[in-house]
Amino acid sequence: MGFLYGVFIVMANKIAIIGLGIMGRRMLENALAHPDFEVSGIWDPENASIVKAQLQGQAS
């Protein structure tokens, strides 16, 4: 969060998740639920993992 002339400026922390294994899916779920983070992209060598995350509503 920044501060400029008495006005708070809220900036999202943009992140990309690389790898949608167990830890990647957990990080994705938590990042999407946290208001200070914006998921800017996801990637996994298995296209099925990306589709699964999208179908579960975890990524757009």
C-alpha positions as a Markdown table, in Angstrom:
| # | Residue | x | y | z |
|---|---|---|---|---|
| 1 | Met | 0.0 | 0.0 | 0.0 |
| 2 | Gly | 1.4 | 3.4 | -0.9 |
| 3 | Phe | 0.8 | 6.8 | 0.6 |
| 4 | Leu | 0.5 | 10.0 | -1.5 |
| 5 | Tyr | -0.6 | 13.4 | -0.2 |
| 6 | Gly | -2.9 | 11.9 | 2.6 |
| 7 | Val | -4.6 | 9.5 | 0.2 |
| 8 | Phe | -4.0 | 5.8 | 0.4 |
| 9 | Ile | -3.3 | 4.1 | -2.9 |
| 10 | Val | -4.0 | 0.4 | -3.0 |
| 11 | Met | -1.9 | -1.5 | -5.5 |
| 12 | Ala | -2.4 | -5.2 | -6.2 |
| 13 | Asn | 0.7 | -7.4 | -6.2 |
| 14 | Lys | 0.6 | -9.2 | -9.6 |
| 15 | Ile | 1.9 | -12.7 | -9.6 |
| 16 | Ala | 2.0 | -15.6 | -12.0 |
| 17 | Ile | 1.8 | -19.2 | -10.9 |
| 18 | Ile | 4.2 | -21.6 | -12.7 |
| 19 | Gly | 3.4 | -25.2 | -12.0 |
| 20 | Leu | 0.0 | -26.4 | -10.9 |
| 21 | Gly | 0.9 | -29.3 | -8.7 |
| 22 | Ile | -0.2 | -29.5 | -5.1 |
| 23 | Met | 1.7 | -26.4 | -4.0 |
| 24 | Gly | 0.9 | -24.4 | -7.1 |
| 25 | Arg | -2.9 | -25.1 | -6.7 |
| 26 | Arg | -2.7 | -24.1 | -3.1 |
| 27 | Met | -0.9 | -20.9 | -3.9 |
| 28 | Leu | -3.4 | -20.1 | -6.7 |
| 29 | Glu | -6.3 | -20.7 | -4.4 |
| 30 | Asn | -4.9 | -18.4 | -1.7 |
| 31 | Ala | -3.8 | -15.7 | -4.1 |
| 32 | Leu | -7.3 | -15.5 | -5.6 |
| 33 | Ala | -8.8 | -15.2 | -2.2 |
| 34 | His | -6.4 | -12.5 | -1.0 |
| 35 | Pro | -7.5 | -8.9 | -1.9 |
| 36 | Asp | -3.9 | -7.7 | -2.2 |
| 37 | Phe | -2.9 | -10.1 | -5.0 |
| 38 | Glu | -3.8 | -10.3 | -8.6 |
| 39 | Val | -3.0 | -13.5 | -10.6 |
| 40 | Ser | -1.8 | -12.4 | -13.9 |
| 41 | Gly | -1.2 | -15.8 | -15.4 |
| 42 | Ile | -0.8 | -19.5 | -14.8 |
| 43 | Trp | 1.4 | -22.1 | -16.6 |
| 44 | Asp | 2.0 | -25.8 | -16.3 |
| 45 | Pro | 3.6 | -28.3 | -18.7 |
| 46 | Glu | 0.5 | -30.3 | -18.6 |
| 47 | Asn | -2.4 | -28.5 | -20.4 |
| 48 | Ala | -4.8 | -30.7 | -18.5 |
| 49 | Ser | -3.7 | -29.1 | -15.3 |
| 50 | Ile | -4.5 | -25.6 | -16.6 |
| 51 | Val | -7.9 | -26.7 | -17.9 |
| 52 | Lys | -8.7 | -28.3 | -14.5 |
| 53 | Ala | -7.8 | -25.1 | -12.7 |
| 54 | Gln | -10.0 | -23.1 | -15.1 |
| 55 | Leu | -12.9 | -25.6 | -14.8 |
| 56 | Gln | -12.8 | -25.4 | -11.0 |
| 57 | Gly | -13.2 | -21.7 | -11.2 |
| 58 | Gln | -9.7 | -21.0 | -9.9 |
| 59 | Ala | -8.4 | -19.1 | -12.9 |
| 60 | Ser | -9.8 | -17.2 | -15.8 |
